[in-house]
Amino acid sequence: MVDQRSPDLRPDADPWSPARQDPDLDRLAELAACLAGDEASNLLARTRPGAGEDYPELRDRLVRAALRTETYPVIVGDVDPGPPIVTWLRRLPVADRVLLTLRFRERLAPAELARILDQSRASITARLDALLADVPEPVEGYVSYALDRLAATAPDPATIRRAGTARAGRIARRRRGTAGLVGVALVFVIIAALTSTLLTPARPQLGGWHLGHRVDPPTGWTVGQIAVSRWDESTWLRRGTEECRVTIQGSSDFGGSPVRGEGPASDRAVQVGTETGWLSQDSNLYWDHGDLLASVTCGPPGDAGRLFAIAESIRFESRPLRIPVGLPEPPLGVQEPMISLMPDGSTWITARRILFAVAFTVPLRSASGAACPRSGPTFRSVPDADAEQPELPVDRWYGGPPTGSICVELTWLGEPDPARRTLVNQQVAELMQHLVVAPDPDDPATWFDANAALPPRQPR
């Protein structure tokens, strides 16, 4: 019997064929870009449109897939060169970004949001109010503008097809590997696993607040800031005008997004120690290390040898993090506490809102007395030493929450807004009421275990 349906609706049709023209699929790709950023093609590959599905069905399935996938809780690094409202939206946890996307791009009412997200209408309304409290007027205009910026990065059909092909290949390899396990082989696997568990240390994980790596810098390189966020950790290195960043991301349990054995077509496969890695434009090297994804990014682009030298200097080992200032229960609207270890020995805790990032530490003590560090954490995600990077405006002062005195450094994530400075000062004052300070800041032995003094290190 001849299939009389449109070719686009046949079960064996490729929905992402470049020749296919379907406004609903274009709209779906834009929605995926709002939810997942650069991972949009992988998200779409996981939610292949079925025969006869209409757009609302596709949209709801895509949203559910995004909420189940914790590999992209945020979709940029420390700083986005775009406007602050876009940066804020990119850095929201996926659940909040889903909520704003459905409300302001899909134009869905709170009752419909409650149905799709399986929450009460009251909780939806309360979360929207909390998220939008800091957004300038007109709120809808600002959020819609930011969503449009994200939607403009939607992947093309060819990119989605490549992601689908790579995913199918990974699934096929896993199935072939599973099918090969029988009788005696299974016994040997069990014995090997028990031996490995008893005789070797566990692979490093990013669960919990600790530092999972260290860098013994190659000759000529110096270590700068070390940053640990809820989803990754980074070490910055410098040699003259060159700057590199080592980044370690977690497994899917803690928000990394490793590409297992499949690099983009433009990247070149290379050997990194005993692992297969990928080299991109002589400025980015990345590879899997057990359940972790490691990368080295340098600027300006140039000698690829430095990438491998730095990769060889990474030691994967776990050590606890102790902090002089804690933020166990951040107020609503505060995003992702981060720990920064600075070359001068200071340890900072950073929290963010839309317009600013604020960092806290305790004074450094020396022979001449105690004084606040001369500078705190910097906020950049990509080394780019050959480009002019404007200095972000910084305000510094010495303050005191109820439990002690601390150093405060506020960085404006854009031009300072005099009209909103009063509000920003109020928000910082409120945030400081939630801080706790170690009993004796001069004695690191009294500092807090980061796991006890910060929100759990896991995606929302």
HUZITA-V174316 format. One record per residue. RES is the residue in one letter. SS is DSSP state (helix for helix, strand for strand, loop for the rest). PSI is psi in degrees with one decimal (999 if undefined). Layout:
RES|SS|PSI  RES|SS|PSI
This chain:
M|loop|135.3  V|loop|134.3  D|loop|111.4  Q|loop|-4.1  R|loop|161.4  S|loop|141.2  P|helix|-31.6  D|helix|-18.6  L|helix|-2.0  R|loop|142.4  P|loop|-30.9  D|loop|2.6  A|loop|145.6  D|loop|110.1  P|loop|-19.4  W|loop|27.3  S|loop|133.6  P|loop|-24.1  A|loop|-12.2  R|loop|136.4  Q|loop|109.3  D|loop|107.5  P|helix|-33.5  D|helix|-38.4  L|helix|-36.0  D|helix|-43.5  R|helix|-37.2  L|helix|-40.6  A|helix|-39.0  E|helix|-38.9  L|helix|-42.8  A|helix|-37.7  A|helix|-36.4  C|helix|-34.6  L|helix|-35.1  A|helix|-1.5  G|helix|-127.9  D|helix|-16.9  E|helix|8.9  A|helix|-40.9  S|helix|-37.7  N|helix|-38.0  L|helix|-43.4  L|helix|-34.7  A|helix|-28.1  R|helix|-13.9  T|loop|57.9  R|loop|127.9  P|loop|136.5  G|loop|166.7  A|loop|127.2  G|loop|-0.1  E|loop|134.9  D|loop|173.8  Y|helix|-46.0  P|helix|-38.4  E|helix|-44.7  L|helix|-44.4  R|helix|-47.0  D|helix|-37.6  R|helix|-38.3  L|helix|-42.1  V|helix|-44.4  R|helix|-38.9  A|helix|-40.7  A|helix|-41.1  L|helix|-27.2  R|helix|-15.6  T|loop|108.0  E|helix|13.7  T|helix|-6.8  Y|helix|66.0  P|loop|-32.4  V|loop|160.0  I|loop|14.7  V|loop|171.9  G|loop|-144.7  D|loop|-35.9  V|loop|141.4  D|loop|132.7  P|loop|-8.0  G|loop|-177.8  P|loop|154.1  P|helix|-36.9  I|helix|-33.3  V|helix|-43.7  T|helix|-46.5  W|helix|-46.5  L|helix|-41.6  R|helix|-32.1  R|helix|-4.2  L|loop|146.8  P|loop|153.2  V|helix|-35.7  A|helix|-39.4  D|helix|-37.5  R|helix|-36.7  V|helix|-46.9  L|helix|-48.0  L|helix|-35.7  T|helix|-45.2  L|helix|-34.1  R|helix|-44.3  F|helix|-18.6  R|loop|-43.8  E|loop|-9.6  R|loop|41.9  L|loop|142.7  A|loop|158.3  P|helix|-36.3  A|helix|-40.7  E|helix|-37.7  L|helix|-41.5  A|helix|-37.5  R|helix|-48.2  I|helix|-40.6  L|helix|-0.9  D|loop|48.3  Q|loop|166.3  S|loop|154.0  R|helix|-35.9  A|helix|-41.9  S|helix|-36.4  I|helix|-47.5  T|helix|-41.6  A|helix|-40.1  R|helix|-40.0  L|helix|-43.8  D|helix|-42.4  A|helix|-41.4  L|helix|-35.4  L|helix|1.3  A|loop|-33.6  D|loop|-6.6  V|loop|128.7  P|loop|160.0  E|loop|144.5  P|loop|125.5  V|helix|-49.5  E|helix|-38.6  G|helix|-44.1  Y|helix|-48.3  V|helix|-41.4  S|helix|-38.9  Y|helix|-46.0  A|helix|-40.4  L|helix|-37.7  D|helix|-38.0  R|helix|-40.2  L|helix|-43.1  A|helix|-29.6  A|loop|-14.2  T|loop|13.6  A|loop|137.1  P|loop|152.1  D|loop|165.2  P|helix|-37.6  A|helix|-40.9  T|helix|-41.3  I|helix|-39.9  R|helix|-40.8  R|helix|-40.9  A|helix|-40.5  G|helix|-40.9  T|helix|-43.5  A|helix|-40.8  R|helix|-42.8  A|helix|-38.7  G|helix|-40.9  R|helix|-42.1  I|helix|-43.0  A|helix|-41.4  R|helix|-40.1  R|helix|-40.4  R|helix|-40.8  R|helix|-39.7  G|helix|-39.1  T|helix|-39.9  A|helix|-21.9  G|loop|-4.5  L|loop|118.6  V|loop|155.3  G|helix|-101.2  V|helix|-38.9  A|helix|-40.4  L|helix|-39.3  V|helix|-45.5  F|helix|-36.8  V|helix|-42.4  I|helix|-44.9  I|helix|-44.4  A|helix|-39.8  A|helix|-42.1  L|helix|-41.8  T|helix|-44.0  S|helix|-41.1  T|helix|-39.0  L|helix|-34.1  L|helix|-15.0  T|loop|149.9  P|loop|156.3  A|loop|152.2  R|loop|145.5  P|loop|144.7  Q|loop|164.5  L|loop|7.9  G|loop|133.8  G|loop|158.6  W|loop|104.6  H|strand|168.4  L|strand|121.1  G|loop|5.8  H|loop|164.1  R|strand|157.7  V|strand|120.3  D|loop|96.0  P|loop|139.9  P|loop|164.1  T|loop|131.7  G|loop|-14.5  W|loop|147.0  T|strand|147.0  V|strand|133.0  G|strand|-127.4  Q|strand|140.7  I|strand|124.3  A|strand|136.5  V|strand|116.1  S|loop|-174.6  R|loop|-22.5  W|loop|-13.3  D|strand|177.7  E|strand|147.8  S|strand|147.2  T|strand|127.7  W|strand|139.0  L|strand|151.6  R|strand|143.2  R|strand|103.3  G|loop|-123.5  T|loop|-1.8  E|strand|145.4  E|strand|135.7  C|strand|155.0  R|strand|124.8  V|strand|128.5  T|strand|134.7  I|strand|120.4  Q|strand|155.0  G|loop|178.4  S|loop|-176.3  S|helix|-19.8  D|helix|-23.5  F|helix|26.4  G|loop|8.2  G|loop|171.6  S|loop|58.8  P|loop|143.1  V|loop|100.5  R|loop|101.9  G|loop|10.0  E|loop|104.0  G|loop|158.0  P|loop|154.2  A|loop|-28.6  S|loop|-7.7  D|loop|153.7  R|strand|131.2  A|strand|134.1  V|strand|169.6  Q|strand|126.1  V|strand|97.8  G|loop|-122.2  T|loop|2.9  E|strand|153.3  T|strand|129.1  G|strand|-171.0  W|strand|136.8  L|strand|128.1  S|strand|112.4  Q|loop|30.1  D|loop|17.7  S|loop|-5.6  N|strand|125.9  L|strand|130.1  Y|strand|151.1  W|strand|160.9  D|strand|140.7  H|strand|94.1  G|loop|-123.4  D|loop|9.6  L|strand|154.8  L|strand|119.3  A|strand|146.9  S|strand|152.0  V|strand|124.4  T|strand|131.6  C|strand|154.3  G|strand|144.8  P|loop|160.3  P|loop|144.4  G|loop|-125.0  D|loop|118.5  A|loop|-18.8  G|helix|-33.0  R|helix|-32.9  L|helix|-46.1  F|helix|-36.6  A|helix|-42.3  I|helix|-39.5  A|helix|-40.2  E|helix|-18.4  S|loop|-2.6  I|strand|131.8  R|strand|119.8  F|loop|102.9  E|loop|153.4  S|loop|134.8  R|strand|145.0  P|strand|158.4  L|loop|125.5  R|strand|137.9  I|strand|143.0  P|loop|-20.1  V|strand|132.7  G|strand|158.9  L|strand|72.3  P|loop|-31.5  E|loop|84.5  P|loop|145.9  P|loop|164.2  L|loop|141.8  G|loop|-9.7  V|loop|130.9  Q|strand|138.4  E|strand|83.7  P|strand|145.2  M|strand|144.4  I|strand|132.7  S|strand|126.7  L|strand|118.4  M|loop|156.9  P|loop|-26.0  D|loop|1.0  G|loop|-5.1  S|loop|149.4  T|strand|122.3  W|strand|149.3  I|strand|128.6  T|strand|138.1  A|strand|158.0  R|strand|152.3  R|loop|-170.5  I|loop|-48.2  L|loop|-14.5  F|strand|162.0  A|strand|139.3  V|strand|131.9  A|strand|144.0  F|strand|142.3  T|strand|-175.0  V|loop|157.3  P|loop|146.3  L|strand|135.4  R|strand|135.4  S|strand|-175.8  A|loop|-27.9  S|loop|1.7  G|strand|-170.5  A|strand|138.7  A|strand|151.2  C|loop|147.7  P|loop|152.3  R|loop|-26.4  S|loop|154.8  G|loop|-156.5  P|loop|150.0  T|loop|159.5  F|loop|83.0  R|loop|150.7  S|loop|-23.2  V|loop|125.0  P|loop|134.6  D|loop|65.8  A|loop|-16.3  D|loop|7.7  A|loop|149.1  E|loop|121.6  Q|loop|115.4  P|loop|140.7  E|loop|131.5  L|loop|134.0  P|loop|138.0  V|strand|136.5  D|strand|135.5  R|strand|143.2  W|strand|172.3  Y|strand|123.4  G|strand|179.9  G|strand|110.3  P|strand|178.3  P|loop|-26.6  T|loop|10.2  G|strand|171.9  S|strand|141.3  I|strand|166.4  C|strand|138.0  V|strand|133.3  E|strand|116.1  L|strand|123.9  T|strand|122.8  W|strand|128.0  L|loop|50.8  G|loop|-171.1  E|loop|135.7  P|loop|139.3  D|loop|99.4  P|helix|-34.6  A|helix|-22.3  R|helix|4.9  R|helix|-38.9  T|helix|-44.3  L|helix|-42.3  V|helix|-43.8  N|helix|-38.7  Q|helix|-40.5  Q|helix|-37.8  V|helix|-42.3  A|helix|-40.7  E|helix|-42.2  L|helix|-40.0  M|helix|-24.2  Q|loop|-17.8  H|loop|-3.5  L|loop|153.1  V|strand|144.6  V|strand|140.9  A|loop|148.2  P|loop|-41.4  D|loop|89.8  P|loop|-24.8  D|loop|-16.2  D|loop|102.9  P|helix|-20.6  A|helix|-21.1  T|helix|-1.3  W|loop|163.7  F|strand|145.3  D|strand|127.0  A|helix|-30.2  N|helix|-23.8  A|helix|-17.3  A|helix|5.5  L|strand|160.2  P|loop|154.7  P|loop|141.8  R|loop|81.5  Q|loop|153.0  P|loop|154.6  R|loop|999
